[in-house]
C-alpha cells in the first residue's frame, strides 16, 4: 500500500540527551491511517506531527476503545538504526485489537510505515547509552456515536519521542508499594491486552503510592488478592535461591516483550527459570529467610529496573544493599548491549532500518 509523505518545513530540535525524560517531546512527523468497514485501512500517510480534529462524540472519548504499543529505536556505535523485536510488538497489538473488537492490520505494511517514519526522523534518535527513540503505535475508535457498541471506524497512528530513563531514579533501585485496596485487572477482563483502560484503572492506587514516596504499585490478583501479577509499567522478576521467578501469564497480566527476552536470556545462560504463581506471603518469607536476593522489573520503557524496597501494608522489606544487584545488572547489560548493537548476539531480535 502506498504511503503518502508530507514533510513539514517547521522542524523542531531534540533536547540535549542529559535533559531527556520520558514522553514529553515529540518528533516532527507521525504516521496515520484510517479504517472503515467498507474500505478497510486506507489513506496511509506520514504527515507533520499535529493535533487531530475529531468529534467530541468519538467513541474513544466515551467508551475507551483504545490500544497501544511501546517499542524503541536505537543508534549503534557505527550509526545504524536498530529496532528491538518490532514485529513482536505489532503482533501483540493485533492480539489486543482482537481482544477489544478492533480491526487488525497487516504487519508488513505497518513495519514499512514505521521504518519510513523512523528513517525520516533519524536526527531525533539520541545516541547516548540509555537514551533512545520511543515509538508509540496507537489505535482509537473514531465513530461519533454514544450508543454502546464497538466502533465501525478507527484511526491508527504512530508518534515518536526521544527518551531517557523512565524513572527519575535511572538505573538505581526504585521503591514499590503493593496495592491492597485496588486491583488492576480481573481474569476474563482485558488485563492481558495493552489497552488504555488498564492504565486508567491504575491511577488511583498509583497516585496514593507516589504521595507516600513509591515509584510504582505492585498489583496482586483480583480474586484472592494474594498472588503477584505485575508492577505499574513493567513485569516483575524475583531471584530466590538463585532461581529466576516471575508470575506466570495468568490471563490478567501483560505479556511483555522484554519479559520474554529476559526469560530467553536466563535460559540461554543456564539459569533456572520458573513462571509460576508467587504469593506476596511467599515473597516476604523468602526475604525473611534470606533466599530473596534480587527483584527487578522489565519493560520497554523501564528496560531493567532494580527494586530496592517493597511495602505491603505495614510491612516493608529492603532488597540487597541499596545498589543494583549483580543479576539485574547482567540482564541490563545483555539487553542493552543487543539493543544498542554493542554486543555480539545470536538472538533474532533486531531489525535494522536503512
Ligand atoms: C512500555 O514499556 O512501553 C509501556 O508501554 C509502559 C508505559 C510507559 C505505559
Boltz pocket constraint, residues with backbone or C-beta under 6 A from the ligand:
constraints:
  - pocket:
      binder: B
      contacts: [[A, 69], [A, 70], [A, 71], [A, 233], [A, 234], [A, 299], [A, 300], [A, 301], [A, 302]]
      max_distance: 6.0
